[in-house]
Amino acid sequence: MQNDFYNKNSSKPIRKFTLWYLIVVLVLIAFSGGFYVGKINTGGFSKVVNYYENSLSASELPKVLDSDLLRVVWGYIKNSYVDKDNIDVSKLYYGAIEGFASGLGDPYTVFLDPEKTKEFDQDINAEFEGIGAEIGIRDGRLTVVAPMADSPAEKAGLVSGDKIYSIDNIDTTDMTIEKAAKLIRGPEGTTVTLLVLRNEENPMEIVVKREKIEIKSVKWEFRKDNILYIKLAGFYQDTDSLMAQIEKEAKGKNIKGIVLDLRNNPGGLLNIANDVASKWLKSDTDIVLEKFSDGRQIFYKAKGKATFEGIKTAVLVNGGSASGSEIVAGAFKDYGTAKLIGTKTYGKGSVQELKRLSDGSSLKITTAKWLTPNGNSISDIGIEPDINLELDLEALAKGVDNQLQAALEYLK
């Protein structure tokens, strides 16, 4: 699963910049002479693109891309490559587009071919086969953002902040998140070996057995001390209905306090994160501000009934709390809605939109940066908790969660 936070509801058209690049790549890479008015043929990967109907007038293709260099490279590949008779033109095609996106230097802007797009959709629905860990790029190195609760990754001992140096002996230097995810995933019952560096100590190999991951994004408990404990693993498709179930069960109960556990919550869907924050914040309250490159600003506001408004709340966070969980935590901290307890959050302050393309592929592109209601950016900084408290791993091994105990003590 990737470390992503995106606006699923986006339906804006793809810019001409992207479309014209696809056209040029197809012309210069896929073949040497098959160009016809309004049509592009890539040999084994046949596709017709009517660019007169689809292109927009907003942007022009940069001149640096409108050159003979790609044609020359294609010529060398076609004529000199040792296995030239076995060239998969579709892989060249998709690989060229992936390179175009990766050239931005933004690990969150990526082109996903049809297969990877299906995997991404499975992520959002919290159904896939793998190890159950969110990964990202931190300081240029593939890093575990958060292992999911009760996942194979957590059981094997992976923790937030682990730097992954190899996957089954494949070096991860300069590896994209998408390629790493593809290598880590696999059929249920198989294993993957990760070479991990933790806290600059000696590298260690961690072997993880893959399983079918079916994660409910929310778990909860109405404790005997009248404290409601909510563990939110991510902002996924099932979150709204599960939160509604909590609200239903809470009716008539004398809830004295709430622990909202966002530890190792890597994010998810923007509208879902907004809905969760709305359970505590009065309708029409600003939750997050999106800032776009063209100067536009959009405030996402609380909506609906704030069921838990006024109930004393503690929010647990750590280095695996990213993106959507930082939006919720950031808004709560700005308004004094809750006390944040734990360690500094991950620091992902950008929003991605998924642009679905006609062949089943997609472009996941960073379209905005987000700020807390008070205008604070958390990109690469994170959010400092009100009570900074490291997790005591020795105590946890004995069944004692000192961060949770601190939250419960605060609520008394």
JODA-V601497 format. One record per residue. N is the residue number from 1. RES is the residue in one letter. PHI is phi in radians with two decimals (* if undefined). BURIAL is # if it has 24 or more other C-alpha atoms within 12 Angstrom, else .. Layout:
# JODA-V601497
N:RES:PHI:BURIAL  N:RES:PHI:BURIAL
This chain:
# JODA-V601497
1:M:*:#  2:Q:-1.66:#  3:N:-1.49:#  4:D:-2.37:#  5:F:-2.41:#  6:Y:-2.49:#  7:N:-1.61:#  8:K:-1.20:#  9:N:-1.48:.  10:S:-1.16:.  11:S:-2.32:.  12:K:-1.21:.  13:P:-1.21:.  14:I:-1.25:#  15:R:-1.25:#  16:K:-1.06:.  17:F:-0.92:#  18:T:-1.23:#  19:L:-1.10:#  20:W:-1.15:#  21:Y:-1.14:#  22:L:-1.01:#  23:I:-1.11:#  24:V:-1.12:#  25:V:-1.04:#  26:L:-1.06:#  27:V:-1.20:#  28:L:-1.48:#  29:I:-1.79:#  30:A:-1.30:#  31:F:-2.83:#  32:S:-1.76:#  33:G:-2.59:.  34:G:-1.56:.  35:F:-1.97:#  36:Y:-2.23:.  37:V:-1.05:.  38:G:1.32:.  39:K:-2.35:.  40:I:-2.34:#  41:N:-2.04:#  42:T:-1.88:#  43:G:1.16:.  44:G:-1.07:.  45:F:-1.90:.  46:S:-1.53:.  47:K:-2.73:#  48:V:-1.87:#  49:V:-2.12:#  50:N:-1.62:.  51:Y:-1.34:#  52:Y:-1.16:.  53:E:-1.43:.  54:N:-1.65:.  55:S:-1.28:#  56:L:-1.97:.  57:S:-1.71:.  58:A:-1.28:.  59:S:-2.44:.  60:E:-1.94:.  61:L:-1.16:.  62:P:-1.00:.  63:K:-1.07:.  64:V:-1.07:.  65:L:-1.54:.  66:D:-1.61:.  67:S:-2.41:.  68:D:-1.56:.  69:L:-1.05:.  70:L:-1.11:#  71:R:-1.12:.  72:V:-1.13:.  73:V:-1.07:.  74:W:-1.05:#  75:G:-1.08:.  76:Y:-1.09:.  77:I:-1.08:#  78:K:-1.16:.  79:N:-1.73:.  80:S:-2.06:.  81:Y:-1.10:.  82:V:-1.05:.  83:D:-1.95:.  84:K:-1.07:.  85:D:-1.35:.  86:N:-1.99:.  87:I:-1.19:.  88:D:-1.65:.  89:V:-1.10:#  90:S:-1.13:#  91:K:-1.20:.  92:L:-1.10:#  93:Y:-1.06:#  94:Y:-1.18:#  95:G:-1.09:#  96:A:-1.13:#  97:I:-1.20:#  98:E:-1.03:#  99:G:-1.12:#  100:F:-1.07:#  101:A:-1.23:#  102:S:-1.20:#  103:G:-1.10:.  104:L:-1.23:.  105:G:1.31:.  106:D:-1.85:#  107:P:-1.11:#  108:Y:-1.71:#  109:T:-1.75:#  110:V:-2.52:#  111:F:-1.62:#  112:L:-2.01:#  113:D:-1.21:#  114:P:-0.95:.  115:E:-1.16:.  116:K:-1.20:#  117:T:-1.13:#  118:K:-1.09:.  119:E:-1.12:#  120:F:-1.11:#  121:D:-1.08:#  122:Q:-1.15:.  123:D:-1.01:#  124:I:-1.11:#  125:N:-1.54:#  126:A:1.05:#  127:E:-2.39:#  128:F:-2.96:#  129:E:-1.89:#  130:G:3.04:#  131:I:-1.93:#  132:G:1.31:#  133:A:-2.40:#  134:E:-1.48:#  135:I:-2.17:#  136:G:-2.67:#  137:I:-1.92:#  138:R:-2.32:#  139:D:0.97:.  140:G:1.32:.  141:R:-2.22:#  142:L:-1.04:#  143:T:-2.37:#  144:V:-1.31:#  145:V:-1.32:#  146:A:-2.89:#  147:P:-1.39:#  148:M:-1.33:#  149:A:-1.04:#  150:D:1.08:#  151:S:-1.53:#  152:P:-1.00:#  153:A:-1.09:#  154:E:-1.16:#  155:K:-1.12:.  156:A:-1.37:#  157:G:1.85:#  158:L:-1.19:#  159:V:-2.31:#  160:S:-1.02:#  161:G:1.71:#  162:D:-1.05:#  163:K:-1.68:#  164:I:-1.67:#  165:Y:-1.68:#  166:S:-2.71:#  167:I:-2.17:#  168:D:0.87:.  169:N:1.19:.  170:I:-1.70:.  171:D:-1.08:.  172:T:-1.69:#  173:T:-1.00:.  174:D:1.10:.  175:M:-1.36:#  176:T:-1.33:#  177:I:-1.05:#  178:E:-1.14:#  179:K:-1.16:#  180:A:-1.08:#  181:A:-1.07:#  182:K:-1.15:#  183:L:-1.25:#  184:I:-1.29:#  185:R:-1.27:#  186:G:3.01:#  187:P:-1.07:.  188:E:-0.97:.  189:G:1.72:.  190:T:-1.50:.  191:T:-2.12:#  192:V:-2.34:#  193:T:-1.87:#  194:L:-1.96:#  195:L:-1.60:#  196:V:-2.12:#  197:L:-1.99:#  198:R:-2.17:.  199:N:0.94:.  200:E:1.05:.  201:E:-1.53:.  202:N:-1.15:.  203:P:-1.05:.  204:M:-2.43:.  205:E:-1.63:#  206:I:-2.11:#  207:V:-1.70:#  208:V:-2.09:#  209:K:-1.55:#  210:R:-1.25:#  211:E:-2.40:#  212:K:-1.35:.  213:I:-1.71:#  214:E:-2.20:#  215:I:-1.88:#  216:K:-1.41:#  217:S:-1.27:#  218:V:-2.31:#  219:K:-2.24:#  220:W:-2.64:#  221:E:-2.63:.  222:F:-1.59:#  223:R:-1.33:.  224:K:-1.17:.  225:D:-1.52:.  226:N:1.16:.  227:I:-1.76:#  228:L:-1.64:#  229:Y:-1.80:#  230:I:-2.14:#  231:K:-1.80:#  232:L:-1.91:#  233:A:-1.43:#  234:G:-3.13:#  235:F:-1.81:#  236:Y:-2.02:#  237:Q:-1.09:#  238:D:-1.58:#  239:T:-1.10:#  240:D:-1.01:#  241:S:-1.19:.  242:L:-1.24:#  243:M:-1.13:#  244:A:-1.12:.  245:Q:-1.16:.  246:I:-1.09:#  247:E:-1.04:#  248:K:-1.12:.  249:E:-1.23:.  250:A:-1.32:#  251:K:-1.07:.  252:G:1.50:.  253:K:-1.61:.  254:N:-1.59:.  255:I:-1.44:#  256:K:-1.60:#  257:G:-2.95:#  258:I:-2.29:#  259:V:-1.84:#  260:L:-1.79:#  261:D:-1.65:#  262:L:-1.86:#  263:R:-1.13:#  264:N:1.05:#  265:N:-1.64:#  266:P:-1.52:#  267:G:2.07:#  268:G:2.62:#  269:L:-1.67:#  270:L:-1.02:#  271:N:-1.14:#  272:I:-1.25:#  273:A:-1.05:#  274:N:-1.10:#  275:D:-1.11:#  276:V:-1.14:#  277:A:-1.04:#  278:S:-1.16:#  279:K:-1.22:#  280:W:-1.92:#  281:L:-1.87:#  282:K:-1.04:#  283:S:-0.91:.  284:D:1.40:.  285:T:-1.34:#  286:D:-1.14:#  287:I:-1.92:#  288:V:-2.65:#  289:L:-1.93:#  290:E:-1.71:#  291:K:-2.08:#  292:F:-1.80:.  293:S:-1.15:.  294:D:-1.53:.  295:G:1.65:.  296:R:-1.15:.  297:Q:-2.33:.  298:I:-2.26:.  299:F:-1.62:.  300:Y:-1.62:#  301:K:-2.02:#  302:A:-1.12:#  303:K:-2.49:#  304:G:1.37:.  305:K:-1.44:.  306:A:-1.48:#  307:T:-0.99:#  308:F:-1.79:#  309:E:-1.04:#  310:G:1.52:.  311:I:-1.46:#  312:K:-0.98:#  313:T:-2.33:#  314:A:-2.05:#  315:V:-2.00:#  316:L:-1.59:#  317:V:-2.38:#  318:N:-2.73:#  319:G:-1.14:#  320:G:-1.63:#  321:S:-1.48:#  322:A:-2.35:#  323:S:1.00:#  324:G:-1.03:#  325:S:-1.20:#  326:E:-1.27:#  327:I:-1.12:#  328:V:-1.12:#  329:A:-1.10:#  330:G:-1.13:#  331:A:-1.14:#  332:F:-1.10:#  333:K:-1.21:#  334:D:-1.05:#  335:Y:-1.60:#  336:G:1.25:#  337:T:-1.20:#  338:A:-2.58:#  339:K:-1.67:#  340:L:-1.55:#  341:I:-2.26:#  342:G:2.35:#  343:T:-2.21:#  344:K:-1.00:#  345:T:-1.35:#  346:Y:-1.17:#  347:G:1.70:#  348:K:-2.02:#  349:G:-1.92:#  350:S:-2.31:#  351:V:-2.10:#  352:Q:-1.92:#  353:E:-1.98:#  354:L:-1.74:#  355:K:-1.68:#  356:R:-1.44:#  357:L:-1.88:#  358:S:-1.16:.  359:D:-1.62:.  360:G:1.67:.  361:S:-1.48:#  362:S:-2.75:#  363:L:-2.08:#  364:K:-1.68:#  365:I:-2.23:#  366:T:-1.24:#  367:T:-1.94:#  368:A:-2.78:#  369:K:-1.88:#  370:W:-2.03:#  371:L:-2.19:#  372:T:-1.23:#  373:P:-0.95:#  374:N:-1.50:.  375:G:1.51:.  376:N:-1.54:#  377:S:-1.64:#  378:I:-2.00:#  379:S:-0.99:#  380:D:1.05:.  381:I:-2.00:.  382:G:1.48:#  383:I:-2.00:#  384:E:-1.38:#  385:P:-1.24:#  386:D:-1.22:#  387:I:-2.11:#  388:N:-1.48:#  389:L:-2.54:#  390:E:-1.24:#  391:L:-1.31:#  392:D:-1.48:.  393:L:-1.19:.  394:E:-1.14:.  395:A:-1.17:.  396:L:-1.10:.  397:A:-1.10:.  398:K:-1.71:.  399:G:1.59:.  400:V:-1.95:.  401:D:-1.72:.  402:N:-1.17:#  403:Q:-1.21:#  404:L:-1.12:#  405:Q:-1.09:#  406:A:-1.14:#  407:A:-1.14:#  408:L:-1.15:#  409:E:-1.14:.  410:Y:-1.10:#  411:L:-1.37:#  412:K:-1.26:.
